[in-house]
Amino acid sequence: MPSPADPPDTAVKPGFGMRLRRRLIMGGARGGRWRRYVLTMVIGLSVIWGMSIAYLVLAPRSYAGGFVFVLPGTGAGTSVNLESIGQAVSTSASAFSSPDFSPTQNYRRMLLSRRVLLETAQRLGIPESAFPQPRVDLADQAKLITVTVRGPTPAIAEERAQALHDTFLAVLDDLRRREIETRDVSYREMLTGYQARLDAARQRLVMHQAETGLVSLDQYGTIVASVERLREQQRDVTARLAQSRAGTERLVTLLGAGPETASAALMLRADPISQELLGLLARQEAELSTLTGTRGQANPRVADLSAERASTIRRLADRVQEITGQRPANVLRLRDLSLREERARLFERMVSAMADETALEGMQAEIARQIAAEQARSVSLAGQASRLDELRREMQVAEAVFSSALARIDTSKSDIFASYPMLQTLEAPSRPERPVSPLPILAVAGGMGATFFLFFALGLTWLRAALLHRILRSGSSSQPSPAPGDGTSSAPSISSVPQRRPA
């Protein structure tokens, strides 16, 4: 017999909240659940593939025109040697030698800069906002720059790519030209200072040369060398003079006559009147000798011949004095010297040696005077020569610096790729054949991916009821039952409610 506290044996009708919770967790009736899942799948597939088809049909067509640049990686070097002046060296290292600088990244930023895009739009005659942002791709481990520009038609895409290509190269040329002009201005200012320094050094050198009369160090070297040459000549003249004096002394000893006597004898021999008087004197002496032997000293003819002989000797002495300027002590000795041919030749040699000796003595004296003068001059010019060498060295250094700077100006103009490496067009802008947007493969891939995720979501939703039912059952079985007679009644649990499992 049931107790009054027990509930009646009738099914309690669940409320709205319980029914909603059951529908959400268990999925509701079997037939209604299938309809909802099929309807959701149809709607989802319609939206996905409708959007894919709408993308292919309604999206505007876009074409991509582009070009490819390549950067040579070698450096350039220039060396100019100016003989006896200086050297000018202009070297450009490879643009890829520095790890902190990448010319490809630099050119990429320049391609995307506002100046390049603005000038490109102006070249095309369109507003800047109408020109699309180009795409610049850099190849890994390669010095390639790929540039892509989009357009609504193939012709417009090619035109935009060509305009961007030409504008970028024109901007590069302008930057290189400005760099060269800036360097040229700075070099010219520096060259002005070098020129002033060179002019001042040259002026000091010229003034020193004008004041001292010393033009070059070669001139001073010639002065010093001339002293040595004069000394060599002096030694040679001294030796020749000693030789001449020894010969003269030997001739004087052999002939028994001095140079004056020998000179008078030679002059007497060369004078016709003296020779005629000598001949007359010889005849008179011959006749006198004959008469003296036959007739004796007292013969009148002998006395007359003796008087004639004495007169001839006086005339000869006067003639000798007239010729030589001196009266010889013994005229007869001169006669003897002048008449003998061999002795006359010896006298000639002695006189000639005496003349050479006199000449050598004069030469020796002149050389000694020149040596003294040149020595004094070299000593006085020693300090001036040192100063001249210093001034010439200063001028050579200033001239070398000036010439090197002048050559550097010209060589720097030849290397226009120092700061902006050379670019070569590997692929010129060409007309695209196929559009890049919309892409059917992209639409199909997107639709298939969305379809896969839709089926995956529906599958998870379908399996959630069984999983949640198992979780709830395990949770209700672990709760303790209430003690009897505690005066409380428990609410019906979900597990006590009749449930229908989905098929």
Secondary structure, 3 states (H helix, E strand, C coil): CCCCCCCCCCCCCCCHHHHHHHHHHHCCCHHHHHHHHHHHHHHHHHHHHHHHHHHHHHCCCEEEEEEEEECCCCCEEEEEEECCCEEEEEEECCCCCCCCCCHHHHHHHHHCCHHHHHHHHHHHCCCHHHCCCCEEEECCCCCEEEEEEEECCHHHHHHHHHHHHHHHHHHHHHHHHHHHHHHHHHHHHHHHHHHHHHHHHHHHHHHHHHHHCCCCHHHHHHHHHHHHHHHHHHHHHHHHHHHHHHHHHHHHHHHCCCHHHHHHHHHHHHCHHHHHHHHHHHHHHHHHHHHHHHHCCCCHHHHHHHHHHHHHHHHHHHHHHHHHCCCCCCHHHHHHHHHCHHHHHHHHHHHHHHHHHHHHHHHHHHHHHHHHHHHHHHHHHHHHHHHHHHHHHHHHHHHHHHHHHHHHHHHHHHCCCCCCCCCEEEECCCCCCCCCECCHHHHHHHHHHHHHHHHHHHHHHHHHHHHHHHHHHHHHHCCCCCCCCCCCCCCCCHHHCCCCCCC
